[in-house]
Amino acid sequence: MKESDQQKAERLVGEMLRQAGWTEGELATRRKGEARKARMAARLRSETAMTWGWIEGGGPTEGRAVGGGDGAAGWLDGRGVG
């Protein structure tokens, strides 16, 4: 069975959080301009078909934000990835 883009994105988020040693809660408290968060968002965007809107705020669970749609440095507040 082939993995959907959303499933892949959710898996990548989990992997990146584990590699960073972060929980989803910690991700939410990280500064929106933090370099690791920007790299996470850029990776999600380049390796999946997920939109910046999904990465910014929809994510695997509503409110889980990884990064901003105006580029990897443009982070939005919220829950997300690093």
C-alpha positions, 0 to 999 in steps of 0.5 A: 500500500502506498503512503499518502502525502499526508501520511508521509508528512505526519511520519516526517514530523514525528521523525524530525521531532524525535531527532530534535528531541522535542515533543509537540508541546515543546515545538509550540513554544519554540520561537517562530524564527528558530532555524531548526523549525525553518529547516523542518518546514522546508523539508516538509514542503520539498519532500511532500505535496503538503501546502504551506497552509497545511504546514503552517497551521493544519498539520496532522492535528489542527493547530500544529504549525511547523512554519510559515508560507512566506518562506522557511524563515516566516514562522507562524505561532502555533504548534508544530515541527523542528 
